Amino acid sequence: MTGEIVVATGSGQPTQKADVLARACAALSNGDDNAAKAIIGTDYPHVVGTIAQRRYTLPEMLRTFYRDGFLDRYSGDRLIHPGALRLLSVVLPNEFPAHSNWKMTETHFAFWELFPTIDHLDPVARGGADEASNWVTTSMLRNSAKAHWRLDELGWTLHPPGDAQQWDGLSGWFTDFLTDRPDLAASAAYLGRWLRATRTVQAERA
């Protein structure tokens, strides 16, 4: 190896971030620190982001889920209301288990694959805004996979939102089932919180 830096210059090809750093290194090798700074500052600047620390309220989450039709915007797959998932585990504990600390060997995989959460389309850690216009519904599984990546970096596409009139993530079943069984709703605080929040959002949408 000679230490010579080769930078790709294919016509019409998108700029590779590695090539930006290669150009900066070449400038440094030529003793031009200012050029190296300018290259990085212009073509691959450091973006000071923040890490989203706040917890979303259940109504905030549900409004987003309903807006997106309980669809995973990264896959187009249908998702299930969190309360409905937990209710299934309460009624069918052996067939649909849920560990209190989410131990994977004792929790049905649906709690990752079909459990909806909010993700920032443009990652907050990379300068994206923590506001509703930057929120999308996705599964816990895909949220974990996406992490701080942007969609184009993963080769993913954003699917259009669904229609909550066509698919509500079993929200209606969840509220109806517990309305008919108030003792069951009162037996688990988790179910009660989601039930109250769901009724609130359903009333807003009525």
ABEGO torsion letter per residue (X at the ends): XAGBBBBBABBGBBBBAAAAAAAAAAAAAAGBAAAAAAAAAAABBBBBBBBBABBBBAAAAAAAAAAAGGBBAAAGBBBBBAAAAAAAAAABAAABBBBAAGBAAABBAAAAAABBBBBBABBAAAGBBBBAAABBBBBAAAAAAAEABBAAAAGBBBBBBBBAAABAGGAAAAAAAAAABAAAAAABAAAAAAAAAAAAAAAAAX
